[in-house]
Amino acid sequence: MRIVLLGYRFTAILLACLMLLGACSDDDAVSGTTEAVVFSEGSIPGSVPENFPIPDGAVVGTTLVDKINNRTEVRLTIQSDVTSVIRSFEVGLVNQGYVISSSDGNATEWTITFSDGELRGTVFTTSQAERIAISVISVNRS
């Protein structure tokens, strides 16, 4: 049920941001304006810290960069079980100097909350299928 709610929440945010972009977009390429919210896929956005630990073999799906709220979300698909993915994130975060404030869940879904100075974030991981996990990384700079 939580997976479905996460999917609906992400879809609702995506639609709201698309409507905002449509209302605020400037089709004049010469104007030099920049987009406030950028959707993409396939690569980690530059707003994710360079030292952020991405599990080996992770495939980058959709990304969202909200420049207004200094928030970035990245969806990863990882060929592994949830427990192994969580272990990879926990070890990687600690090794890179991040502070884990909570790490809680079960065999099918898990949430890690972390920080590094003014950077705050979460990693929500859920089981998609046998040995396939989906992780949504959300980082926010204060």
Beta strands, then each sheet from edge to edge (+ up, - down):
strand 1: 37-41
strand 2: 59-66
strand 3: 71-78
strand 4: 99-105
strand 5: 109-116
strand 6: 119-129
strand 7: 132-141
sheet 1: 1+ 2- 3+ 7- 6+ 5- 4+
end
